[in-house]
Structure formats: C-alpha cells, structure tokens
C-alpha cells in the first residue's frame, strides 16, 4: 500500500496587508505553482519608481521546480508583474481567455513577446 507523502506549503510573496503585488506560491512536494503575479503602483514618496513588484528571488533560486503560473483574473494587481516573472522563469501561464488576452497586452507594453 502506497503511503501518502504529499506535503503542501502556501507562501505569500506579496499581496498580504496591501493592495497590489499579489503573488502566492503553492508547493506540493517538490513542485512549485505560482498563483497571480501582480504589481502595485508606487506611493507618492517613491520618486523615480514606476511599478512595485514582489520579490521573486525565492522562485528564481528554485526555478527548476516552478511548473506554472495560474492567474485568477486580469487586474493589474494580479497580472502586472508577470512580465518580470517570465523574464526570469520559463513556465506556462494559465488563466481564462479574457485574463490571458489582458496579459498579452500587458506583456506587449513591457516588450515581452510570449505566446
């Protein structure tokens, strides 16, 4: 009889206690899945900053384990940071047709050419 060895961890890399920068990591055994990758617009005192994105160094250090990005919906606080993730990670992105269409336009804005 096979013993269930599934370990699940949920980690917030952004979006907790703030509006924007939503990015959650779900680890199932050794596989990593990303839920949303958003941005936040800078506060008034953040002169010279265009956008604020989550720190994804945790994902970059484990890039071989990251399997996919899942998007819950198309608001900037959920998809606005995908451009940065895709520049650092080679993973598929899943979402509804509308969310993926909005993402495609966002990626064009940042010069990322992904299908």
N, C-alpha and C positions, 0 to 999 in steps of 0.2 A: 504494500500500500504506500503510495506516494505521500510524503509529508508536505503540507502547505508551508512554503518558506517565503511567501510574498511579504516584503517589507515595503510600507508606503510612508513617504515623508512629504509634507507640503511646506514650502518655504516661500515667503513673500520677499521679493527683491525690490518691490516698490508698491505704492498704492495704498499703504496702510496709514491711516491718520492724515491723509492728504487727498486732494482732488487732482488726479492725474498720475502719471508714471506707473500705471497698473502693470505688474509683471509677477506672475506666480509660477513656481516650479513645483512639479509633481514628480517625485522619484518613486518608481515601482521597481524594486530590486535594484538592478544596475542601470535601468533605462530612465532617461530624463525627458519629460514633456513640459513645454512652456505653455502657459495659458495667458494670453494677451502680452503685448509689449508696447506700452504706451509712452506718451511724453507728457510733460507739464510745461506750461508757459512760465517764463521766469517772473519772479517778484520784481517790483519796481526798483528795489535796491540792487538787483543783479545786472548792473550795467554791462553791456557788451555780450550778454548771453542771449542766444536766440531760442534755444529749447533746453529743457532739462530732461534727461533720460535716466532710467535706472542703471545702476552699476551691474554690468553683466559679467564681471570678471569670474564669478562662480561658474557661469556657463562656459566661458572661454576655456577655463582650466580643465573642464570636463567635456570638451566639445565632441569627443568620440562617443560619449554616452547620450548626447542630446539627439532625440529621434524626430521631433516635430514641434511646430508652433501651432497652437489652436487659438483662434480668435473668436471671442464671444459676440462682438458686434463692432461696428465701424466707427465709433467715436475716436477722436484723436488720443484721448487718454487711454485707449485700448490698442490702437494700431500705429500710433505716431512714431514709436521707437523701433518698429520692425525693420526700418531701413538700416539701423545700426546693427541689429542682430544678424541680418542677412549679410552684412559686410564681414562679419566675424565667424558666422556659423553657416554650414551648408546643410540646410534641413528643409523639408517641405513645410508649407504653410496651409492650414485648413481653416475654412470658415464658410459662411453662406455665400451665395453668388453675389449678393449686394456688398457684403463685407469685403470680399476679395476684389470686387470692382473698385471700391473706395480705396483699398490698399494699393491697387495698381496705380491709381492716380497719385497717391502719396509717394510711392516709390519713384515715379517719374519726376516729381518735384525735387527729390533728393538725388536724382541721377542714378538710381539703382535700376538695372534692367533685368528683372527676374520674371519668369512666366508664371 
